[in-house]
């Protein structure tokens, strides 16, 4: 293996990154700038949040340090798991699916050179984000515990072998997976497993109610409380070694430090060697398998498709064909339909949160609280629908991918194309939003008035949210995506989420005052004055105007953008 | 009939297509040839309504593509150079979807789809997802889909890419059949032998401009070269450069 060949193999990726950065101008540069500002803001918010929590912990006698130590262990475990998953996802494309792999494999580069260059890309791609966003937490630890320079240096010293371990494990798992399944199938399986794991972790975390940990009153004894603090770690976990190493540096204890250092570095070195050895055995056969023709899979006839065809028939054959096509593609593409599981988890947790609200123990009169919560719920449900729209509706235009020429060259106008997408997504979102609102209101046992206000408000909000999703998706289309799930995380997706959130907040704020007036006068048995009526009607009218703007403007802007689209 | 009037397309100040004027009569098979980067695909995309011209206009059977795009597209069959399709649909579903875009439904559609699948030897693969098709099969499916609404004008960019000799002969025969039935075929290609064999008239485009047009014989006279289209093409384009 030569260093020159390795450097040559990694150079296209690095040069591509440099060129795209150097040659970006106009909107692209603005996007980079906006994303950087957003990232920095998020970083500092996360830092301040971590700092506040740690300050709170350190103020707790006896258990403060135990809590902080467990939290460090848990945080590093989470980042370690994220690193492994991130490596699994990126190594699949870097080692098996990238388009430039054919060129590399056809070159005289040796297998270890090729494998290591791709592993290097994987490491860069997968590690920067968890590292950047993990940093605020460990930096907050340093600040709270007044750590010296040696702590900050040890962050680099501990994280490097930890990343190497995560990378080696992730790549190893992928090589084994592709050995048994074709790469395309392995990607589907990995995505599916990752999603399931995220959902399980999310549900577990939520159902464990971690907020109780900061409120020791809810536990009968200190022993029980300390028992509940037990983090899910084990002495065999590399994240635990790194956490112990950092903790020792934090509190200035030399105890067991050397042992953890040795464990981390020797494990990392051993796993790298094992990876290279395994690559020699199974990497090329897996890559070769990934080149073979895809499995022949027959398209079945589905009851759902017939239902969709029946419902959309009155909309015209062009719209009906487009919606039927979208439904088919959605349920045949594992990366799309599997996100429904995430949706399910989100809804379950959302409803669960309402079912465990301790309304009866609240110092505020229950009937006020129930109605206030119900009102707040309009905004929350709106945000849930926005988040789902970012996943499913914002990418709806980009979903056409490279096949968008079919739409452009057909007699279907862009206006009708956007309209079809709008209609297709509006119905399920309306049903979901209404179910969420009605069910949560039922759990809150709200008054009939609040039930009507929240159901009607969410009904109209959904029209705006869906329009914003389709509109922003058309303004920021990505027809050249390799994975549709990534479209939502781009600049356009972020802009959509911000705009949609602001829109919901405005509508809720506009309605809050009038609704409070109606409720309070009702409970006090007073009559509403003319002035109050004027204010109520004006506010609701303004909310309606805002909704109309939110429906009309994004679709019009999206239409203009797609009309001028030049690939 | 296809007409270009002062057709121009500019990308960031650079003219990809520069003031094209052309008239192609009904029933003709017209070849559009030129070196890489000459502006062929840009012209084709503007004709198909996928790209907007910066200046000038395109008339398809008298319909202005800018003013009546839906009506113009209704009579066009477009075959792009790269067969990007909906990979998660089956071949049959794709043809049905394409027919839906042109407002074609009913029982006759199924017969038409079956006929096209038979013609392009895709019957066995009709219910397979497109992701499992080879490049050539995808190309045949795209050509079949362009025929689904029996267009009067066929715009095709590099028709032979990915086709085996049998498929290539089939496509040539189909083009000739369309022209006989009164349809106009506008074909961009690098395969000069194909242009010479199939096209009645040819235009050579270079740096966005038409530098010569006419039958092969007329082009030969213009270039002062005897022989096949390849020699004529090289003489004209190298003279231009």
Interface residues (C-beta under 8 A of the other chain):
Chain A: X293 X294 X295 X296 X297 X298 X299 X316 X317 X318 X320 X321 X322 X324 X325 X328 X329 X332 X333 X401 X402 X403 X405 X406 X407 X408 X409 X410 X411 X412 X413 X563 X564 X566 X567
Chain B: X11 X48 X49 X50 X51 X52 X69 X70 X71 X73 X74 X76 X78 X80 X82 X84 X85 X86 X88 X89 X90 X92 X93 X96 X97 X98 X99 X100 X101 X102 X103 X104 X105 X127 X128 X129 X131 X132 X134
